[in-house]
């Protein structure tokens, strides 16, 4: 399992903690497509979501991280 930093917990643990705290992981369709990902390739908790829905959440004050 990948680790971001030797002092950080494993990535899977960070994802679990994030989701348990009410976080949502959204992937934009073009980003998934260019990387060759489909819904089947993603964790069950991850949603492929178009930009209008993402922008609505951001307008409501959602914090974001994009890469």
N, CA, C and O atoms as a printed pandas DataFrame, in Angstrom:
     atom_number atom_name residue_name chain_id  residue_number  x_coord  y_coord  z_coord
0              1         N          UNK        A               1    0.848   -1.173    0.000
1              2        CA          UNK        A               1    0.000    0.000    0.000
2              3         C          UNK        A               1    0.894    1.237    0.000
3              4         O          UNK        A               1    1.898    1.284    0.711
4              5         N          UNK        A               2    0.534    2.217   -0.785
5              6        CA          UNK        A               2    1.316    3.443   -0.911
6              7         C          UNK        A               2    1.226    4.286    0.356
7              8         O          UNK        A               2    0.200    4.301    1.035
8              9         N          UNK        A               3    2.307    4.982    0.659
9             10        CA          UNK        A               3    2.320    5.937    1.756
10            11         C          UNK        A               3    2.815    7.268    1.220
11            12         O          UNK        A               3    3.731    7.313    0.399
12            13         N          UNK        A               4    2.208    8.348    1.684
13            14        CA          UNK        A               4    2.592    9.672    1.239
14            15         C          UNK        A               4    3.857   10.151    1.932
15            16         O          UNK        A               4    4.654   10.881    1.344
16            17         N          UNK        A               5    4.039    9.752    3.149
17            18        CA          UNK        A               5    5.157   10.175    3.971
18            19         C          UNK        A               5    5.416    9.052    4.963
19            20         O          UNK        A               5    4.459    8.482    5.486
20            21         N          UNK        A               6    6.658    8.714    5.241
21            22        CA          UNK        A               6    6.919    7.615    6.175
22            23         C          UNK        A               6    6.290    7.822    7.554
23            24         O          UNK        A               6    6.059    6.850    8.273
24            25         N          UNK        A               7    6.014    9.056    7.928
25            26        CA          UNK        A               7    5.417    9.317    9.235
26            27         C          UNK        A               7    3.890    9.301    9.199
27            28         O          UNK        A               7    3.248    9.293   10.248
28            29         N          UNK        A               8    3.309    9.295    8.009
29            30        CA          UNK        A               8    1.854    9.244    7.860
30            31         C          UNK        A               8    1.365    7.808    7.951
31            32         O          UNK        A               8    2.114    6.870    7.677
32            33         N          UNK        A               9    0.091    7.639    8.341
33            34        CA          UNK        A               9   -0.495    6.297    8.272
34            35         C          UNK        A               9   -0.634    5.881    6.812
35            36         O          UNK        A               9   -0.513    6.721    5.920
36            37         N          UNK        A              10   -0.886    4.599    6.553
37            38        CA          UNK        A              10   -1.090    4.154    5.168
38            39         C          UNK        A              10   -2.241    4.930    4.509
39            40         O          UNK        A              10   -3.183    5.355    5.177
40            41         N          UNK        A              11   -2.142    5.102    3.197
41            42        CA          UNK        A              11   -3.146    5.852    2.444
42            43         C          UNK        A              11   -4.550    5.287    2.667
43            44         O          UNK        A              11   -5.510    6.045    2.809
44            45         N          UNK        A              12   -4.670    3.962    2.697
45            46        CA          UNK        A              12   -5.992    3.355    2.906
46            47         C          UNK        A              12   -6.596    3.769    4.246
47            48         O          UNK        A              12   -7.807    3.965    4.347
48            49         N          UNK        A              13   -5.767    3.901    5.262
49            50        CA          UNK        A              13   -6.253    4.329    6.580
50            51         C          UNK        A              13   -6.688    5.796    6.538
51            52         O          UNK        A              13   -7.702    6.158    7.135
52            53         N          UNK        A              14   -5.933    6.635    5.843
53            54        CA          UNK        A              14   -6.312    8.042    5.727
54            55         C          UNK        A              14   -7.628    8.192    4.974
55            56         O          UNK        A              14   -8.466    9.017    5.340
56            57         N          UNK        A              15   -7.813    7.394    3.918
57            58        CA          UNK        A              15   -9.070    7.433    3.163
58            59         C          UNK        A              15  -10.218    6.980    4.051
59            60         O          UNK        A              15  -11.269    7.621    4.077
60            61         N          UNK        A              16  -10.031    5.886    4.777
61            62        CA          UNK        A              16  -11.075    5.396    5.686
62            63         C          UNK        A              16  -11.452    6.451    6.718
63            64         O          UNK        A              16  -12.634    6.665    6.985
64            65         N          UNK        A              17  -10.447    7.116    7.305
65            66        CA          UNK        A              17  -10.712    8.157    8.305
66            67         C          UNK        A              17  -11.455    9.337    7.686
67            68         O          UNK        A              17  -12.372    9.889    8.293
68            69         N          UNK        A              18  -11.058    9.717    6.489
69            70        CA          UNK        A              18  -11.704   10.826    5.782
70            71         C          UNK        A              18  -13.174   10.512    5.531
71            72         O          UNK        A              18  -14.046   11.337    5.805
72            73         N          UNK        A              19  -13.448    9.318    5.011
73            74        CA          UNK        A              19  -14.825    8.926    4.725
74            75         C          UNK        A              19  -15.641    8.798    6.008
75            76         O          UNK        A              19  -16.807    9.189    6.041
76            77         N          UNK        A              20  -15.036    8.251    7.067
77            78        CA          UNK        A              20  -15.734    8.092    8.341
78            79         C          UNK        A              20  -16.086    9.440    8.961
79            80         O          UNK        A              20  -17.026    9.541    9.749
80            81         N          UNK        A              21  -15.330   10.471    8.603
81            82        CA          UNK        A              21  -15.593   11.820    9.106
82            83         C          UNK        A              21  -16.600   12.574    8.248
83            84         O          UNK        A              21  -16.841   13.761    8.471
84            85         N          UNK        A              22  -17.191   11.892    7.269
85            86        CA          UNK        A              22  -18.203   12.507    6.435
86            87         C          UNK        A              22  -17.685   13.067    5.124
87            88         O          UNK        A              22  -18.436   13.709    4.389
88            89         N          UNK        A              23  -16.413   12.837    4.815
89            90        CA          UNK        A              23  -15.848   13.330    3.562
90            91         C          UNK        A              23  -16.399   12.566    2.366
91            92         O          UNK        A              23  -16.849   11.427    2.487
92            93         N          UNK        A              24  -16.353   13.210    1.225
93            94        CA          UNK        A              24  -16.778   12.581   -0.024
94            95         C          UNK        A              24  -15.638   12.687   -1.018
95            96         O          UNK        A              24  -14.950   13.706   -1.079
96            97         N          UNK        A              25  -15.440   11.644   -1.791
97            98        CA          UNK        A              25  -14.428   11.649   -2.842
98            99         C          UNK        A              25  -15.162   11.634   -4.170
99           100         O          UNK        A              25  -15.883   10.690   -4.492
100          101         N          UNK        A              26  -14.962   12.708   -4.938
101          102        CA          UNK        A              26  -15.616   12.867   -6.231
102          103         C          UNK        A              26  -14.549   12.943   -7.320
103          104         O          UNK        A              26  -13.494   13.547   -7.128
104          105         N          UNK        A              27  -14.832   12.328   -8.452
105          106        CA          UNK        A              27  -13.920   12.336   -9.589
106          107         C          UNK        A              27  -14.673   12.893  -10.791
107          108         O          UNK        A              27  -15.790   12.467  -11.086
108          109         N          UNK        A              28  -14.052   13.854  -11.484
109          110        CA          UNK        A              28  -14.731   14.405  -12.652
110          111         C          UNK        A              28  -14.601   13.416  -13.817
111          112         O          UNK        A              28  -13.565   12.768  -13.964
112          113         N          UNK        A              29  -15.642   13.297  -14.641
113          114        CA          UNK        A              29  -15.616   12.335  -15.744
114          115         C          UNK        A              29  -14.423   12.489  -16.693
115          116         O          UNK        A              29  -13.810   11.479  -17.038
116          117         N          UNK        A              30  -14.059   13.714  -17.136
117          118        CA          UNK        A              30  -12.908   13.808  -18.038
118          119         C          UNK        A              30  -11.602   13.365  -17.382
119          120         O          UNK        A              30  -10.745   12.774  -18.040
120          121         N          UNK        A              31  -11.447   13.648  -16.082
121          122        CA          UNK        A              31  -10.226   13.232  -15.376
122          123         C          UNK        A              31  -10.127   11.713  -15.310
123          124         O          UNK        A              31   -9.056   11.143  -15.516
124          125         N          UNK        A              32  -11.252   11.062  -15.022
125          126        CA          UNK        A              32  -11.260    9.603  -14.979
126          127         C          UNK        A              32  -10.977    9.029  -16.361
127          128         O          UNK        A              32  -10.198    8.087  -16.503
128          129         N          UNK        A              33  -11.616    9.602  -17.379
129          130        CA          UNK        A              33  -11.476    9.079  -18.737
130          131         C          UNK        A              33  -10.040    9.170  -19.238
131          132         O          UNK        A              33   -9.524    8.212  -19.813
132          133         N          UNK        A              34   -9.388   10.319  -19.026
133          134        CA          UNK        A              34   -8.033   10.496  -19.542
134          135         C          UNK        A              34   -7.053    9.533  -18.860
135          136         O          UNK        A              34   -6.008    9.207  -19.424
136          137         N          UNK        A              35   -7.389    9.084  -17.662
137          138        CA          UNK        A              35   -6.542    8.129  -16.941
138          139         C          UNK        A              35   -6.964    6.685  -17.186
139          140         O          UNK        A              35   -6.337    5.750  -16.688
140          141         N          UNK        A              36   -8.042    6.515  -17.962
141          142        CA          UNK        A              36   -8.506    5.173  -18.283
142          143         C          UNK        A              36   -9.298    4.506  -17.176
143          144         O          UNK        A              36   -9.445    3.283  -17.174
144          145         N          UNK        A              37   -9.818    5.295  -16.220
145          146        CA          UNK        A              37  -10.593    4.738  -15.111
146          147         C          UNK        A              37  -12.073    4.709  -15.441
147          148         O          UNK        A              37  -12.598    5.613  -16.091
148          149         N          UNK        A              38  -12.734    3.663  -14.986
149          150        CA          UNK        A              38  -14.196    3.599  -15.011
150          151         C          UNK        A              38  -14.659    3.455  -13.569
151          152         O          UNK        A              38  -13.842    3.286  -12.664
152          153         N          UNK        A              39  -15.962    3.522  -13.354
153          154        CA          UNK        A              39  -16.511    3.350  -11.999
154          155         C          UNK        A              39  -16.026    2.042  -11.368
155          156         O          UNK        A              39  -15.818    1.973  -10.157
156          157         N          UNK        A              40  -15.848    1.007  -12.196
157          158        CA          UNK        A              40  -15.409   -0.297  -11.681
158          159         C          UNK        A              40  -14.011   -0.238  -11.076
159          160         O          UNK        A              40  -13.683   -1.046  -10.207
160          161         N          UNK        A              41  -13.184    0.704  -11.520
161          162        CA          UNK        A              41  -11.804    0.809  -11.046
162          163         C          UNK        A              41  -11.682    1.556   -9.727
163          164         O          UNK        A              41  -10.631    1.510   -9.088
164          165         N          UNK        A              42  -12.726    2.235   -9.314
165          166        CA          UNK        A              42  -12.669    3.095   -8.139
166          167         C          UNK        A              42  -13.230    2.400   -6.907
167          168         O          UNK        A              42  -13.979    1.429   -7.014
168          169         N          UNK        A              43  -12.863    2.905   -5.749
169          170        CA          UNK        A              43  -13.451    2.411   -4.510
170          171         C          UNK        A              43  -14.959    2.608   -4.569
171          172         O          UNK        A              43  -15.440    3.529   -5.229
172          173         N          UNK        A              44  -15.690    1.766   -3.900
173          174        CA          UNK        A              44  -17.153    1.856   -3.952
174          175         C          UNK        A              44  -17.675    3.190   -3.409
175          176         O          UNK        A              44  -18.766    3.623   -3.781
176          177         N          UNK        A              45  -16.912    3.837   -2.539
177          178        CA          UNK        A              45  -17.334    5.108   -1.951
178          179         C          UNK        A              45  -17.047    6.312   -2.850
179          180         O          UNK        A              45  -17.471    7.424   -2.538
180          181         N          UNK        A              46  -16.339    6.109   -3.950
181          182        CA          UNK        A              46  -15.954    7.191   -4.848
182          183         C          UNK        A              46  -17.003    7.342   -5.942
183          184         O          UNK        A              46  -17.460    6.357   -6.522
184          185         N          UNK        A              47  -17.380    8.600   -6.217
185          186        CA          UNK        A              47  -18.387    8.872   -7.236
186          187         C          UNK        A              47  -17.790    9.667   -8.385
187          188         O          UNK        A              47  -17.059   10.634   -8.171
188          189         N          UNK        A              48  -18.108    9.254   -9.600
189          190        CA          UNK        A              48  -17.780   10.059  -10.771
190          191         C          UNK        A              48  -18.918   11.067  -10.891
191          192         O          UNK        A              48  -20.078   10.697  -11.068
192          193         N          UNK        A              49  -18.562   12.353  -10.790
193          194        CA          UNK        A              49  -19.559   13.412  -10.682
194          195         C          UNK        A              49  -19.193   14.558  -11.611
195          196         O          UNK        A              49  -18.046   15.004  -11.630
196          197         N          UNK        A              50  -20.146   15.030  -12.369
197          198        CA          UNK        A              50  -19.899   16.130  -13.291
198          199         C          UNK        A              50  -19.630   17.450  -12.584
199          200         O          UNK        A              50  -19.940   17.615  -11.404
200          201         N          UNK        A              51  -19.049   18.384  -13.326
201          202        CA          UNK        A              51  -18.658   19.663  -12.731
202          203         C          UNK        A              51  -19.828   20.490  -12.211
203          204         O          UNK        A              51  -19.649   21.181  -11.208
204          205         N          UNK        A              52  -21.018   20.472  -12.823
205          206        CA          UNK        A              52  -22.109   21.269  -12.234
206          207         C          UNK        A              52  -22.424   20.842  -10.791
207          208         O          UNK        A              52  -22.631   21.694   -9.926
208          209         N          UNK        A              53  -22.460   19.554  -10.535
209          210        CA          UNK        A              53  -22.733   19.079   -9.176
210          211         C          UNK        A              53  -21.587   19.429   -8.231
211          212         O          UNK        A              53  -21.818   19.796   -7.079
212          213         N          UNK        A              54  -20.350   19.316   -8.720
213          214        CA          UNK        A              54  -19.197   19.683   -7.891
214          215         C          UNK        A              54  -19.205   21.172   -7.569
215          216         O          UNK        A              54  -18.964   21.568   -6.429
216          217         N          UNK        A              55  -19.484   21.997   -8.580
217          218        CA          UNK        A              55  -19.500   23.443   -8.347
218          219         C          UNK        A              55  -20.601   23.841   -7.376
219          220         O          UNK        A              55  -20.425   24.780   -6.599
220          221         N          UNK        A              56  -21.714   23.157   -7.404
221          222        CA          UNK        A              56  -22.788   23.447   -6.456
222          223         C          UNK        A              56  -22.320   23.186   -5.028
223          224         O          UNK        A              56  -22.596   23.980   -4.129
224          225         N          UNK        A              57  -21.618   22.085   -4.815
225          226        CA          UNK        A              57  -21.086   21.792   -3.478
226          227         C          UNK        A              57  -20.068   22.843   -3.054
227          228         O          UNK        A              57  -20.049   23.259   -1.896
228          229         N          UNK        A              58  -19.231   23.269   -3.981
229          230        CA          UNK        A              58  -18.221   24.294   -3.660
230          231         C          UNK        A              58  -18.894   25.619   -3.316
231          232         O          UNK        A              58  -18.477   26.304   -2.383
232          233         N          UNK        A              59  -19.940   25.983   -4.071
233          234        CA          UNK        A              59  -20.678   27.218   -3.775
234          235         C          UNK        A              59  -21.316   27.170   -2.405
235          236         O          UNK        A              59  -21.514   28.208   -1.773
236          237         N          UNK        A              60  -21.642   25.971   -1.937
237          238        CA          UNK        A              60  -22.238   25.798   -0.611
238          239         C          UNK        A              60  -21.183   25.782    0.486
239          240         O          UNK        A              60  -21.517   25.667    1.665
240          241         N          UNK        A              61  -19.900   25.899    0.105
241          242        CA          UNK        A              61  -18.838   25.997    1.109
242          243         C          UNK        A              61  -17.989   24.747    1.296
243          244         O          UNK        A              61  -17.174   24.693    2.217
244          245         N          UNK        A              62  -18.163   23.746    0.444
245          246        CA          UNK        A              62  -17.371   22.534    0.587
246          247         C          UNK        A              62  -15.889   22.833    0.352
247          248         O          UNK        A              62  -15.531   23.585   -0.555
248          249         N          UNK        A              63  -15.054   22.245    1.167
249          250        CA          UNK        A              63  -13.608   22.336    0.972
250          251         C          UNK        A              63  -13.228   21.379   -0.135
251          252         O          UNK        A              63  -13.847   20.327   -0.289
252          253         N          UNK        A              64  -12.214   21.733   -0.908
253          254        CA          UNK        A              64  -11.815   20.883   -2.027
254          255         C          UNK        A              64  -10.319   20.655   -2.044
255          256         O          UNK        A              64   -9.541   21.439   -1.502
256          257         N          UNK        A              65   -9.942   19.572   -2.675
257          258        CA          UNK        A              65   -8.549   19.259   -2.975
258          259         C          UNK        A              65   -8.564   18.691   -4.380
259          260         O          UNK        A              65   -9.310   17.757   -4.675
260          261         N          UNK        A              66   -7.761   19.242   -5.220
261          262        CA          UNK        A              66   -7.752   18.823   -6.621
262          263         C          UNK        A              66   -6.335   18.500   -7.042
263          264         O          UNK        A              66   -5.396   19.225   -6.712
264          265         N          UNK        A              67   -6.183   17.398   -7.778
265          266        CA          UNK        A              67   -4.873   17.076   -8.340
266          267         C          UNK        A              67   -5.033   16.309   -9.604
267          268         O          UNK        A              67   -4.040   15.943  -10.233
